[in-house]
Amino acid sequence: MRNFIWSFLLFFSLTTISYSQTKSLEKGTYVSTNKGQKVKLNLSEDNKFELVYYTGKYEIKGDSLLFAKNQSSESRFNLLFKNDKKAKNIKIKFLDPSYYSFYIGTQKGNEEIKYQKLADLRAKYDPDWKSADVKFEIDKTDILYLVYESYSGKSDVCKYALPKDVSEITVSYDLSILEDLNITGFFDKKTNELKISDQSGQNPLVFINEKDSQPVKNETIVPLETKSVTDWTYPGKNTDYYSTAIDSTKNVAIDTTAVPAYSAVTRNSHYDFKLKIENNLSNALKATKESNNKYLVVYNDSKKTAKESFDTFIKDQEEDTGYYMYDAYNSAYDVYNYYLAGEGDKKWLKTNKITNDPSVIILNTEGDKLAIAKSDLKTQKDQFNNYGDLYKRLQRADAFVSIEKTLKNKNANDEDSIRAFNKGALLAGTYNYDSTYKQDVNSTDFIITKTPLDQKEVAQAWKKLIEAHEKDTKPDMYLVETIIREIQNEGFTKGLFNKDKSLTDTDFLAIDYVLKHSDKIEENRDSFNGQEIEVHNIGNAVSEVSNALQQNSSDSQNGISSEINKQKIISTYKKIIDSGKANFDTYRNYFTYLSQTEEKEGSNTKYLKEFKTFFDSNLSGTNPIEKLDTLFSGLNSSSNFAYDGWNSFKIYNSDLCNNAAWSIVTNPINESYLKDAIKWSEYSVAITKNNSYYLDTLAQLYYKDGQKDKAIATETLAVKYLNSDVDGETAKDIKDVLDKMQNGTY
């Protein structure tokens, strides 16, 4: 309870309230408008004020005071949409997120949710903080997730179904929606005191009624002098206030200027972390290689005090890392090993042309030099964390060096090649830190190793690697992860060269590898994703492939025409469907491609044949609503929201059937499917009533089938239900069709 009260005082001490005496200022109650706060200020008639931080409802049961819980339906976020059917992407404007910890997530259909931290997006699109708002773009998506991660460890996750044609979203937030206080009150009849505490019951706040006699106050002692001092200190005072805190569950940085001083790393508890310092370079590299997320920091210093300063540095690193880990080991913070170069390393230093003394060298697990700084170790102290620029720059350098080595080494084994490409794949979506640095060889900053790579050479090596694994009997999960990221345009091509790509012949070979091993991938992916020392996020293999096919651009790139690419995509969807592993999104995307593909004679028979099979199996029946509900119920919960619930799902299937039926109206070559098209059109009309578009399609199909009276009656309904949702030209066409049917000129 003590921490609860102090959080009040520290948080609101940042807010200064002052009013000039104007004619508009009156006694009464004022409510704050500050973002993230909801404070009431009461100005009473006797020139006294009250600041009220929490308000809500309570209940008295016997001697207990119960505080009502907040309604879970309240949302911290407010969204404003703009629609544009022509928009290719969605523009996001997040209003003034300040230093709060927000995340953005996107989800297409029932695919895995992909999250990004808002702070990372700001660093990418507005690194200089020129705007208070964060502006960026995302690909078209079905679901948007907004997350507020509070300093208490609780997170609010809000899920929104996006309108079909949304083009812009403006996001604002209100942090004044309070979390459940989780406190109770008890009235002590013996002392006439009301005691309020958290569930532990410790350190309660004690209240007495104003009407009761108050305790005798001690005499107040006035200090001789009171003053405010900026950056107050004294000799020997530790000034390392840990300006950046770490969220141990998310591995992300949190700026502590948004919270009370010293609350980031509390110093009340920490893990007793120890670094193992090896006595030679070979052992140091071996120890580093045991964990794939580590780099080795080598300190070269010939001064007599080198050992002493090195030991002091190690002690500080152990203490800092232990506090970040809090109360248990967490490999996410253990990302560097350290080694002090000695007499036995002079040959190694000479071979690697390291002449500066002192200097700090950073190696990957294979002993390749990734960075070097002309400075002592203490100068670089703040660089060595898992969330800063240096670590990310090292990851980029490591990927380039590793791939370059596999290209040059004819004896490189498959495992080394797969791991090298995997490193490159995991760079995509991250900020290219190297592009922002002008490396000064005379400075004390780290100089990052630059390794040029040829994109065509890399692509050829990747092709050979995929071909070499075509006959695998079990999947290599690192290869699977690399394939998935590459086919989704988030792999090594994007990460290394910052180039967008469409699917290539190699990509389709790689897709075959994933589909072939999809069952085994599903068996292994939880254990692969759950590794303690590595971060992986592979979703369902078939869904990942379907998502990649959906995202693929139809533009001609890499020497592949868009038409050839389209046929390969259609063929891949067909493989998934024939395997019996297709979900509704697979069918939806498959039909989208098929419907855009005309055969030589101008018909759409392949599309219509496939749609007929789908319709007869999933939608057709005596009660279309029940059949559709069965299909809807078979989707997982995220898919339900992806279609904005039942109504949107129903409309989508109505459109799907109407579009297939309309292709018979517009193309006489497809009339062999006339009877089927009538069924599809009747289905649309049955599940979505009074829709002029659907009624017009059905009426014209009836007329083509010789059912003229039925056609006229249906087209009459189409005209009857015309409304503002139907554009003027279409409305005129529907009326003209009715006239032609009635006068026999249709």
Residue pairs with C-beta under 8 A, 6 or more apart in sequence:
1 183
1 196
1 197
1 198
1 200
1 202
1 203
1 204
1 205
2 203
4 183
4 198
5 205
6 260
7 260
8 53
10 260
10 261
10 263
11 260
12 37
12 39
12 51
12 53
15 32
15 34
15 37
15 39
17 41
17 51
19 25
26 43
27 43
27 44
27 45
28 42
28 43
29 40
29 41
29 42
29 43
30 40
30 41
30 42
30 43
31 38
31 39
31 40
31 41
32 38
32 39
32 40
32 41
35 96
35 98
35 173
35 174
35 175
36 98
36 100
36 173
36 174
36 175
36 176
37 175
37 176
38 176
38 178
39 51
39 52
39 53
40 50
40 51
40 52
40 55
41 49
41 50
41 51
41 52
42 49
42 50
42 52
43 49
44 50
54 178
54 181
56 67
56 68
56 70
56 178
57 67
57 68
58 65
58 66
58 67
58 68
59 65
59 66
59 68
60 66
63 186
63 187
63 188
63 189
64 184
64 185
64 186
64 187
65 184
65 185
65 186
65 187
65 194
65 196
66 184
66 185
67 181
67 183
67 184
67 185
69 180
70 177
70 178
70 179
70 180
74 177
75 156
75 158
75 177
76 146
76 148
76 156
76 158
76 173
76 174
76 175
76 177
77 146
77 148
77 158
77 171
77 172
77 173
77 174
78 171
78 172
78 173
78 174
79 144
79 160
79 169
79 170
79 171
80 169
80 170
80 172
81 162
81 163
81 166
81 168
81 169
82 166
82 167
82 168
82 169
83 163
83 165
83 166
83 167
84 165
84 167
84 168
85 165
87 165
87 166
87 167
87 168
88 140
89 137
89 138
89 139
89 140
90 137
90 138
90 139
90 140
90 141
90 162
90 166
90 167
90 168
90 169
91 135
91 136
91 137
91 167
91 168
91 169
92 104
92 134
92 135
92 136
92 137
92 138
92 168
92 169
92 171
93 133
93 134
93 135
93 168
93 169
93 170
93 171
94 102
94 104
94 118
94 133
94 134
94 135
94 171
95 132
95 133
95 170
95 171
95 172
95 173
96 132
96 133
97 118
97 122
97 134
97 173
98 258
99 254
99 255
99 257
99 258
100 148
100 173
100 175
100 258
101 117
101 119
101 148
101 149
101 150
101 247
101 252
101 254
102 117
102 118
102 119
102 146
102 147
102 148
102 149
102 173
103 115
103 116
103 117
103 118
103 145
103 146
103 147
103 149
104 115
104 116
104 118
104 121
104 138
104 144
104 145
104 146
104 147
105 113
105 114
105 115
105 116
105 143
105 144
105 145
105 146
105 147
106 113
106 114
106 138
106 139
106 141
106 143
106 144
106 145
107 113
107 114
107 141
107 142
107 143
107 145
107 638
107 642
108 141
108 142
108 143
108 547
108 550
108 585
108 642
109 142
109 543
109 546
109 547
109 583
109 584
109 585
109 588
109 639
109 642
110 543
110 583
110 585
110 635
110 636
110 638
110 639
110 642
111 539
111 543
111 544
111 546
111 547
111 585
112 537
112 539
112 540
112 543
112 544
113 143
113 145
113 638
115 145
115 147
116 429
117 252
118 134
119 252
119 253
120 430
120 431
121 134
121 136
122 129
122 134
123 431
124 136
124 431
125 134
125 135
125 136
126 134
126 135
127 436
139 551
141 162
142 161
142 162
142 641
142 642
142 643
143 159
143 160
143 161
143 162
143 638
143 641
143 642
144 159
144 160
144 162
144 169
145 157
145 158
145 159
145 160
146 157
146 158
146 160
146 171
147 155
147 156
147 157
147 158
148 155
148 156
148 173
148 175
149 155
149 247
149 250
150 156
150 179
151 254
151 259
151 263
152 179
153 249
154 179
159 641
161 641
161 642
161 643
161 644
161 645
161 648
162 169
182 198
182 199
183 196
183 197
183 198
184 196
184 197
184 199
185 194
185 195
185 196
186 194
186 195
187 193
187 194
187 195
188 194
188 195
192 208
192 209
192 212
193 206
193 207
193 208
194 206
194 207
194 208
194 209
195 204
195 205
195 206
195 207
196 204
196 205
196 207
197 203
197 204
197 205
208 214
208 215
233 239
241 261
241 262
242 256
242 262
242 264
242 265
242 320
242 323
243 255
243 256
243 257
244 253
244 254
244 255
244 256
244 264
244 385
244 387
245 253
245 254
245 255
245 256
245 259
245 264
245 265
246 252
246 253
246 254
246 264
246 265
246 324
246 333
246 385
246 387
247 254
248 324
248 325
248 326
248 330
248 332
248 333
251 332
251 386
251 387
251 535
252 387
253 387
253 388
254 264
256 263
256 264
265 323
265 324
267 323
269 326
269 327
270 319
270 322
270 323
270 325
270 326
270 327
271 322
271 325
271 326
271 327
271 328
271 329
271 330
272 322
273 318
273 321
273 322
273 325
273 329
273 334
274 318
275 314
275 317
275 318
275 337
275 338
276 287
276 337
277 314
277 338
277 339
277 340
278 284
278 286
278 287
278 337
278 339
280 342
280 344
281 298
281 339
281 341
281 344
281 345
281 348
284 296
284 298
284 337
284 339
285 296
285 363
285 365
285 366
285 367
287 337
288 294
288 295
288 296
288 337
288 363
288 365
289 365
289 366
291 331
291 334
291 533
292 365
292 419
292 533
292 534
293 331
293 332
293 335
293 386
293 533
293 534
294 334
294 335
294 336
294 337
294 365
295 335
295 336
295 337
295 362
295 363
295 364
295 365
295 370
295 391
295 394
295 398
296 336
296 337
296 338
296 339
296 362
296 363
296 364
296 365
297 336
297 337
297 338
297 339
297 360
297 361
297 362
297 377
297 384
298 339
298 341
298 345
298 360
298 361
298 362
298 363
299 306
299 310
299 313
299 338
299 339
299 340
299 341
299 358
299 360
299 376
299 377
300 341
300 345
300 349
300 354
300 356
300 357
300 358
300 359
300 360
300 361
301 309
301 310
301 340
301 341
301 357
301 358
301 359
301 376
301 377
302 357
302 358
303 309
303 358
306 340
306 358
307 340
309 376
309 377
309 378
310 338
310 340
310 377
312 378
313 338
313 377
313 378
313 381
314 338
316 381
317 336
317 338
317 381
317 384
321 333
321 334
324 330
324 333
325 333
331 532
331 533
332 386
333 385
333 386
335 385
335 386
335 391
336 384
341 348
341 349
349 355
352 361
352 369
354 361
354 372
356 372
356 374
358 374
358 375
358 376
358 377
359 372
359 373
359 374
359 375
360 372
360 373
360 375
360 376
360 377
360 380
360 446
361 369
361 371
361 372
362 369
362 370
362 371
362 372
362 394
362 446
363 369
363 370
364 370
364 394
364 398
364 401
364 402
366 402
366 405
368 398
368 401
368 402
368 405
368 449
369 449
370 394
370 397
370 398
370 401
370 448
370 449
371 390
371 393
371 394
371 397
371 446
371 447
371 448
371 449
372 446
372 447
373 379
373 380
373 444
373 445
373 446
373 447
374 442
374 443
374 444
375 444
379 444
380 446
382 388
383 390
383 446
384 390
385 391
389 433
390 446
392 430
392 431
392 433
393 433
393 434
393 437
393 446
393 448
394 448
395 423
395 426
395 427
395 430
396 427
396 432
396 433
396 434
396 448
397 434
397 448
397 449
397 450
397 451
398 423
399 420
399 423
399 424
399 426
399 427
399 492
399 495
399 496
400 424
400 449
400 450
400 451
400 453
400 496
401 449
401 451
402 416
402 419
402 420
402 423
402 424
403 420
403 421
403 423
403 424
403 453
403 458
403 461
403 492
403 496
404 451
404 453
405 412
405 416
405 420
406 412
406 416
406 417
406 420
406 461
407 453
407 457
407 458
407 461
409 416
414 465
414 468
414 469
417 461
417 465
418 465
418 476
418 478
418 479
418 482
419 478
421 462
421 465
421 482
421 492
422 478
422 479
422 481
422 482
424 491
424 492
424 495
424 496
425 481
425 482
425 485
425 486
425 490
425 491
425 492
425 495
426 485
426 495
427 492
427 495
427 496
428 485
428 489
428 490
428 491
428 492
428 494
428 495
429 490
429 494
429 495
430 495
432 498
434 448
434 450
437 448
439 445
439 447
439 448
441 447
453 496
453 497
455 493
455 496
455 497
455 499
458 492
458 493
458 496
459 493
459 504
459 506
462 486
462 492
462 506
463 505
463 506
463 509
465 479
466 483
466 506
466 509
466 510
466 513
467 509
469 476
469 479
469 513
470 509
470 512
470 513
472 513
472 517
474 517
474 520
475 513
475 514
475 517
475 520
475 521
475 524
477 521
477 524
477 525
477 528
477 536
477 538
479 513
480 513
480 514
480 517
480 521
480 538
480 541
481 528
481 536
481 538
482 491
482 492
483 491
483 510
483 511
483 513
483 514
484 514
484 538
484 541
484 544
484 545
484 548
485 491
485 492
486 492
486 493
486 507
486 510
487 503
487 507
487 510
487 511
487 545
487 548
488 544
488 547
488 548
488 551
489 500
489 501
489 548
489 551
489 552
493 499
493 501
494 500
494 501
500 553
500 557
501 557
501 558
502 552
502 553
502 554
502 555
502 556
502 557
502 558
502 560
502 562
502 565
503 511
503 548
503 549
503 552
503 560
503 565
503 568
503 569
504 558
504 560
505 560
508 568
508 572
511 545
511 548
511 572
514 521
514 541
514 544
514 545
515 541
515 542
515 545
515 572
515 575
515 576
515 579
517 541
518 541
518 542
518 579
518 581
521 538
521 541
522 540
522 541
525 538
525 539
525 540
525 541
528 536
528 538
529 536
529 537
529 538
538 544
542 576
542 579
542 581
542 582
542 583
542 586
543 583
543 585
545 572
545 576
546 573
546 576
546 583
546 585
546 586
546 589
549 569
549 572
549 573
549 589
550 585
550 589
552 565
552 569
554 562
554 565
554 566
555 562
556 562
556 565
566 593
566 596
566 597
567 597
569 593
570 590
570 593
570 594
570 597
573 582
573 586
573 589
573 590
573 593
574 590
574 610
576 582
576 586
577 586
577 587
577 590
582 590
583 635
583 639
584 631
584 634
584 635
584 639
585 639
587 614
588 652
588 656
590 610
591 607
591 610
591 611
591 614
591 656
591 660
594 604
594 606
594 607
594 610
594 611
595 604
595 607
595 659
595 660
595 663
597 604
597 606
597 607
598 604
599 605
599 606
601 669
602 667
602 669
603 667
603 669
603 670
604 663
604 667
604 670
605 670
605 672
605 673
607 660
607 663
608 660
608 663
608 664
608 670
608 673
608 676
611 660
611 680
612 673
612 676
615 657
615 660
615 676
615 679
615 680
615 683
618 627
618 631
619 627
619 628
619 631
619 653
619 657
619 683
620 627
620 679
620 683
621 627
624 683
624 686
624 687
625 686
625 687
628 649
628 650
628 653
628 687
629 646
631 653
632 640
632 646
632 649
640 646
640 649
643 649
643 652
650 687
650 688
651 688
653 687
654 683
654 684
654 687
654 688
654 691
654 694
655 684
657 680
657 681
657 683
657 684
658 680
658 681
658 684
658 693
658 694
658 697
660 677
660 680
661 677
661 678
661 680
661 681
661 684
661 697
661 698
661 701
662 697
663 670
663 677
664 670
664 671
664 673
664 674
664 677
664 701
664 704
665 677
665 697
665 700
665 701
665 704
670 677
671 704
674 701
674 704
674 705
675 705
677 701
678 698
678 701
678 702
678 705
681 694
681 697
681 698
681 701
682 698
684 691
684 694
684 697
684 698
685 691
685 694
685 695
685 698
688 694
690 717
690 721
691 721
692 718
692 719
692 721
692 722
692 723
692 726
692 731
692 734
693 726
693 730
695 714
695 715
695 717
695 718
695 721
696 715
696 718
696 734
696 737
698 714
699 711
699 712
699 714
699 715
699 718
699 737
699 741
700 711
700 715
700 737
702 708
702 710
702 711
702 714
703 711
703 741
703 746
708 741
711 741
712 738
712 741
712 742
715 734
715 737
715 738
715 741
716 738
718 734
718 738
719 734
719 735
719 738
722 731
722 734
722 735
726 734
737 746
740 746
